[in-house]
Amino acid sequence: ELIELAGLLDWMNCSGPPVKGLLREYSLTPNELIVVHDDLDLEPGRLRIKLSGGYGGHNGIKSLIEALGTPQFIRLKIGVGRPGPGRDAADYVLEPVPNDELTVFEPCLERAVDALECLIHRGPDVAMNQFNVREESRSGES
């Protein structure tokens, strides 16, 4: 089974056409695509897997939906939270993660790798049941 991990050489906001070309090159359909992206509406470090949906203000996802002609592709969202008052959201997501926040994001990225492996090998239903839960829920806390 071939698994291709592709990163963009351009801005995420312009990702639709190159991803469409990649799918065409490998004879894949959008529902075989997994897109990993940031999400301002999720608290920092939180993961969420979705099978479809709108673009939710994320211009990169909007570009993908427009180029592919469908919102039917899997998304692995990584929560980054909202910027503080007076900070531009676009600048916020492009800045390096501050050192004091690395303790939140490093374990999150490890879980994101686990979520990708689960999506690929066990399918989206199992992955969503395992990873679309709050950490407190997993440990039995409220």
Rosetta blueprint (number, residue, H / E / L):
1 E L
2 L L
3 I L
4 E L
5 L L
6 A L
7 G L
8 L L
9 L L
10 D L
11 W L
12 M H
13 N H
14 C H
15 S L
16 G H
17 P H
18 P H
19 V H
20 K H
21 G H
22 L H
23 L H
24 R H
25 E H
26 Y L
27 S L
28 L L
29 T L
30 P H
31 N H
32 E H
33 L L
34 I E
35 V E
36 V E
37 H E
38 D E
39 D E
40 L L
41 D L
42 L L
43 E L
44 P L
45 G L
46 R L
47 L E
48 R E
49 I E
50 K E
51 L L
52 S L
53 G L
54 G L
55 Y L
56 G L
57 G L
58 H L
59 N H
60 G H
61 I H
62 K H
63 S H
64 L H
65 I H
66 E H
67 A H
68 L H
69 G L
70 T L
71 P L
72 Q L
73 F L
74 I E
75 R E
76 L E
77 K E
78 I E
79 G E
80 V L
81 G L
82 R L
83 P L
84 G L
85 P L
86 G L
87 R L
88 D L
89 A H
90 A H
91 D H
92 Y H
93 V H
94 L H
95 E L
96 P L
97 V L
98 P L
99 N H
100 D H
101 E H
102 L H
103 T H
104 V H
105 F H
106 E H
107 P H
108 C H
109 L H
110 E H
111 R H
112 A H
113 V H
114 D H
115 A H
116 L H
117 E H
118 C H
119 L H
120 I H
121 H H
122 R H
123 G L
124 P H
125 D H
126 V H
127 A H
128 M H
129 N H
130 Q H
131 F H
132 N L
133 V L
134 R L
135 E H
136 E H
137 S H
138 R H
139 S L
140 G L
141 E L
142 S L
